[in-house]
C-alpha cells in the first residue's frame, strides 16, 4: 500500500488543482487507424486493413501536459508546432483539456505526427511526418524567452526531450539555472545518450535502454549499470536518477542510497506514453510537496493503469483515487470524511465507473445486525458510503441517554469495517441533504420499510438509481444491549 495515502488523496482531490507545472519539449500528434485484416492484397504481398476507426491523441511533450491536466494540475506547454492540419487537431485536443499553450512557438516546419495503423491490436505500420531540419535560431530564441517567463509562474518544470530539436542544450541550461534560483524542481525525461545536457536537474528519468546508452554499460548487467548510473548522477549533480525498469518497476539513485519500487501487476495492452505518465506524476507529486519515495510509488501506480489501455492515453485522477481507496487497503482514519471531501471522493469514484451505495444510521454499540446490514449493502455496489448521525442528532431521535458511544468513536469503529469505504457524519434528523448532495446509485435501508417510506427515495429514483430494503436481523439491537447491561447491574 502507498505511503502517505491521506496526503496523496488530499492532493488528488483538491491540492493538485492549485499547482502549475510547465512542460517544455517536443510536441507531437499521435494518430491511430484501427481495423480488421482478413486478406492479403492482390497488388502486393501486404495485408489489407478494412478501416473501422480513427482517432487522435496528444503525443510527446503534449501527452505529458495531458497527464498533468488529468491529475488536476494547471498544465502549461512550450515547444514547437507548425501551421497545418495536424497543429489544429493537436491544439483542439489540448484546448479541450484546458492545457495552456501560450508558450508554444509556431514555425515553418510541420507539426510532428505519428500515424499507427493497427489491425486486431497488432501494429502493422507507423507513418511519421517530421522535418529533418531543426528550428531556426530566431525560433529557438523565441521559445527560450517564453519558457524563462513561464518558469517564474510554476511549481515544477518538465523537460520532455524526444530529441526532435525543441530541447536544446542551451535551453536546458537556461531553464535549470532559472528554476534552481527560484527553488522550482526540474525533471527531465531524456532521449539522448549525453545526460550532461540536464546538469543540475532535480530528477532525470531514463529507462533502462537510455541509461545503458548514456553509460556504455549493457542493460543486462544491472549491478554495473546502476554503479555507472550513480556516477552519472554525481557528476551531473542530479538530486535523483529515477530509472524505469519496464515490468520491474523503478529504481531511484540518490545521495541517500538506492530505493526500488516494484511495478504494480497489471495486464499490459500498450506501453505507449507510460514514460510520459511517470514523469508527469513525479512532477506533480514533487510540486505538491510529497517525498520522493511516495512520488515514485504514485508514478508507478499511474503507469500501471495507463499500460492497461490501448494507445497513448493520459492518466485521470479518478482512476488513482479509485485504485487508492479499496476497502481493504485504506486505514480507517482515512475513510472518515467531511461532507465536502466525500462529495469529491464520490465524484472521483463515479468517474472511475464505481457504483455508489449509501446507507445511514446511528450505529450505537456495534452488533451483528449492523455488520450483516453493511455486508449486504456492499453487495449492491462497489463503494459503500455510511451516513452516521452525530451525537446531537442521536439525542433528538433516541433521547438524552443516547448515544452510548460518541460520534468520533462510532465513526472510527464503523470505518474499520472492510465493507465500508467512507463514513460521514450528519447533524440533521434525516440524511436527505446528504443524499441530495451525493445522489447515490443505490440507497439501502435496513428494517421494516417500503421503498416509499425511505427518506431520499424520490431523489435516488429520479436520478435513475434504485432503493433496496434489507430485513433486520431479529433479536439484535442497541436498545436490547443497553437493557441487558442495565438489568445486569
N, C-alpha and C positions, 0 to 999 in steps of 0.2 A: 504494500500500500504506500502511496505517495506520502512523503513527509510534509508537514505544514499544510495539510489539506484545507484547514479552515482559512488560512491566508490565501491559498490558491483559489478557493471558491470565491472568496471576497473579491479578488482581482477579476476573475472571470465574470462575476455577476454585476460588478459595478466599477472596480478600480481601473481596469484597462481602458475604459471609456474616457478617463482623464489623462491618458498618456498619448503623446505624439511620437511617432517613430518615422524616421526618414530612411528610405531605401534608395540607394544610388547604384545604378548598374545597367545591364543590357536588357532592354525591353524586347519582348517577343510576343507574337500571336501564335498560339497552338491551335491548329485546325484538325479536326478528326472527320474522316469519311468512313462510315461503317456500312457493312452489307454482308451478303451471303455469297460464297463461292461454291458452285456445283459443276463447273465445266472449265475446260481449257480452250483458249481462243484458237479458232482455225487459222488465224492470221500469223500467229507466232506461239511458241511454247510458253505461254504465260496464262495465269488464272484470270478468269473474267469475274469481276465483282459486280453483283447486282446491287446497286445503290439503295440503301434503306434509310440512312440517317446521316445528318451532317451537323456538327456543332463547333463552336469556337470557344477557346478559353484563353485567359491571360497566361503568358509563359515567361520564363526567366525572372528578371527582377520584378516584373509586373505581377508574377504569381506570388512572390514574397510579400508584396504590398497587399495582395488579395488575402493572404493568410493573416496578416496583421489586422486587416479590416474584419475578417471573420472572427478573430479573437476579441473584437470590440475596440481596438485601438484606433486612433486617428492616424491613418497612413498617408504619408507624403512620398511622392515618387519623383525621381530625377533620372534622366538618361536621354537617349536619342530616339526619335522615330521619324518616319518620312511623311510626305504629304500624299497619301494614297488610300486605297480602299481598305488595306489592312490596318492602317492607322485609325481609320474611322471605326472599324469593328472593335479594335482594341480599346479605343477611347470610350466607346459605348459600354463595354464590359466594366471598365474602371469607374466610369461615372455612376453606373448603377450600384456599385459597391461603395460609393462615396469616397473613393481614393482621390486625393488632391494631386493633380498632375501639372500644377503651375510650374514645377521645377523641370519639366521635360522640354527639351530643345528640338525644334523641327529642322531637319537637314535636307539636303538634296538627295541623300541616299534612301533606298527603300526601307520600309519597316521590316525588320526581320520576322519571318514567319516559317513555321514548320507544319507541313501537312502530312498527317499519318493516315495511310489507307489500311483499314483493318477488316479482315474477314474472319468471322467466328472467333473473335478475340485474338487472332494471330495477325501481327503487323506484317503486311505484305510489302509495303514501300513507304519511304519517307521522302518528301519533296521539300527541300529547304530553299527559301528565297532570301538572299542577302548579298550585299556587295562585298567584293574583295578589298575595296578601298576603305580607308579609315576616314572618320570625320575630319574636316579641315581644322586648321589651327584656330580660326575665329569661332567655330562651333565649340571646340574644346574649352576655349576661354569663357564663352557664354555659360557653358554648363558649370564650370568651376565657380563662377561668380554667383550663380543661382544657388548652388549647393552650399557655399560658405554662408550665405544669408539664411538658408533654411536650418543649418546646424544650430544656429543660435536659438531656434524656436522649439527644439525637440528634446526628448528624454533619452533617445538612443539612435544610433545610426547603423545601418546595414550596408556593407559593400557587397553587392551581389554580382560577382565577376564571372561572366561566362566567356571571357577572352574574346569579345566581339568588338572591342575598341572604346567602350564608354569609360571603363575604369582604368585610367592610365596611372602610371607610377606617380606623376605629378599631382593628379587629383587625389590619390590615396594619401600622399604626404600632406597635402593641404587640409584634407578632411580630418585626418588623425591628429594633426597638430592643433587645429582649432577645437576639436572635440575634447582633447585632453586638457586644454586650457579651461574649458567650461565644465569639466568633470562629467562629460557625457560618454557612456560606453560605446565603443565601436566594435562591431562584429563583422568578420569577413568570411565569405564563402568563396574559396579560391578555385580557379580552373587553370592555374599556371604552376609551373614547376619551381618558380622563384618566389618563395614566401617572404623574401626581404621586402617585397613590394608593399607588405602590410605592416612593416616595422612599427611597433608601438601600439598596435591594436589590442583591444581588451581580450577578444576571443577570435581565434582563427579556427575554422571548422572544415577541414578537409575530409574526404572519405579515404578509405584505405589505399585505393589506387593513386589518388592525388598525393598522399603523403609519401608513397613509395617513389613517385616521380621526383618529388621535392628533395628526398634524402638520398636517392640512389640505392636504397635497400629494398630487396624484393618483398612483396606484400606477404608471402607465406612465412617469412622469417619474423614473426610477430615480436618477439622479445627484442631483437636487434633493431627492428623498425621503431619501436617505442623509445628505445635509447636514443636513436638518431632524431626522433621527433622532439624529445626533451631538449636535445642540444639546439635544435632549431628554435624552440620556444625561448630558451635563454638568450641565444644570440640576437634574436629579433625583438626581444622584450615583450612577448605576448604574456598577458596575465594567465591565459588558459589556451591550451591547444586541445580542442574537442574533436576527437577522431570518430567518425561514424563508421561502424563495422557491419553495415547491412543487417543481416538477420541476427547478428550477435550483439547488437545494441550500440553503445558508445563508450569510449574510454577517454577520460579527461586528464590531461597532464597539467600540473601547476606547481608552484613553489611548495605547496603543502603535500605533494605526492601525487599518486595516481588514484583516480576514482572511476569505477566501472559501473555502468548502468546496463543491465541486460535488456534485450528487446522484449516488448510485450507480445506474447504469442497471438498472431492474427493470421487469417488466411490472406495470402498476398495475391492480388489481381494485377496490380500495376504500381511500379515504384516511381513512375514519373512524378516529379515535383516533391518527393519526400524530403529531399535536402532543403528545398525552399521552406517547407513546413518546419523543419528542425531549426533553421536559422531564425525564422520569424518568431517562433515560440521562445527561443532563447533570448532574443532581443526584447520581446515584450516582458518576459519574466524578470530580466535584469533591470529593465526600466522601471518595473513595479517594485523593485527592492527585494526580490526573492534571492536567497542564497544560490550559488551556482549549482550545488547538488540537486536542489529542488527544481531549478530551471531545467537541468538536464533530464530529470525524471519526467517532467511535464512534456518536454520536447519529444522524448522517446514515446510517450503515450500518444501524443498527437500524430507522430509519424506512423505509429501502428494503426491508427484509424484511417489515415488517407491511403495507405497502400492496399486497403481492402476495397478501394473504389477503382473504377476504370477511368483512365485518362488523368489529366492534370486537374486535380480538384483540391481547393484550399480547405483547411480545417475550419470548422464552425464551433464557436464556444459552447453551444448547447450540446454538441457531441462530447466535449470534455466534461461538462457538468454531469451529463448522464453517466459517463464512464467512471467518474469520481464519486458518485453517490449511490452505489448499490447498498442495500440494507446491511449486508454482512461486512462491508468494508469501512463504513463511516463510524467514527466514535459517537457515542450517544450525545455528548455535548454539542456536536456539530449538526445534530438533527433538530435541535430546539431553535426555532427561528422567530424573528419578528414578522409581523404581517407583511411589511414591505419586502423583507428578504424572501419570504415564502412566495410572494407573487412573482418575483424574479426567478426563483428556483423552479416554480411550476411552469413558467413560460419557457425556460430552457429545456425542461423535461418534455414538454409538449412539442417543442421544436425538434427534439430527437425522436419523436414518434412514440413516446411513452403514453400509457393510458392512466389517467389520474383518478384515483379513488379517494373519496372523502367520507369520514365518519366523525362523530363527535360524542362527547360525554364528560362526566365529572371524573370517572375512573379513580374514585377514592378507595383506598385499600384494594389493590390489585388482586383479583381472584380468577379462577379457572373460566368463569363465564366471560370475563373481559378478554382473556387470551384466546378463547375459542372464537369470539366475535372478530377480533383483529385478524386472526389467521384466515377466517372465511372471507373477510373484506379483501385481503391481499390476493385472493384467488380471482377476484373480479377485474384485476388490472395489474400493471407493473409497478406503480408507485402509490403508496398509501399515505395520505395526509390525515393526521389526527387533530381535530379541534378540541381543545381542553378548556373547560370552564375555569376562570380564575376563582380565587377564594371568595371574593365578593359575590360573584355570580352563583357559586355553590350555596352560599349562605341564604341568598334570596330564594333559591329553589328548594333547599333541604332544611333550612332552619339554622339558628345561631350556633348549634353544636357541631356543625359540619363546615368544612371537611375535617376529617381526622388528620389527613396528611396535607401539608401546604402545597401551593401551586408549583413552586420551583422543584420541590422534591417529587411531586407527581409527574411533572414534565420530564425530569431526569429518568425516572423509573420507566415511563412509557417509551421514551426514546431509546432505551436499552434493548427493547424487544426487536428481534430480527424482522418481524413483519412490518414494522413501522419505518417509513422513510423520512417523515418530517412531523414535528409537533409544533403547534402554535396555540398560544393562549388567547381566549376572547372573553371580554368582560360583559358582553350583553347577555340577556336572558336566553336568547336563541342564537344559533350560528348563521342566521340569514345573511347578515352583512358579509361575513366571511365567504359564504357560498357564492354570493353575488360577485365578489371580487375574484374568486378562483375559478368559477364555472367548471367544476369537476366533470369528468366523463361519466363517473358512476357515483351516486350518492347512496350510502348504505346506512341503515338504521337497524338496531337490534331491539327486539321486543314485539309486543302485540300491536303492530301498526298496520295501516294500509298505506298504499302509495300516496293517497290524497291527504293523509294526516301527517306526513313527514315534512317538517319545516324545510323550505327551499326546493320542494319538488317541482314547483312551477318553473323556477329558474333553470334547473338542470334539464327538464324535459324540453323547454323552449329552445335550449341550445343544442338539442339533438342527443342529450345524454339519457341515462336511464336511472331508475331507483330500484334498489334491491332491499328486501327485508330479510334479516337473519333472525330466526327464532331464538328466544332466550334459553340459556341452559338452566333448567329448573333446579331450585334448591341452592343457588348461589347468588348472593347479593351482598353489597356492602352493609345494608341495613341489618341483615341477618348476622353478619360477622360482628357488628357493633353490639347487637343484642346479646350474642353469646358471650362476648367479653364482659358485658355488664353483669350478666347472670352468674358468671364465674367468680365475680369479686366477693 
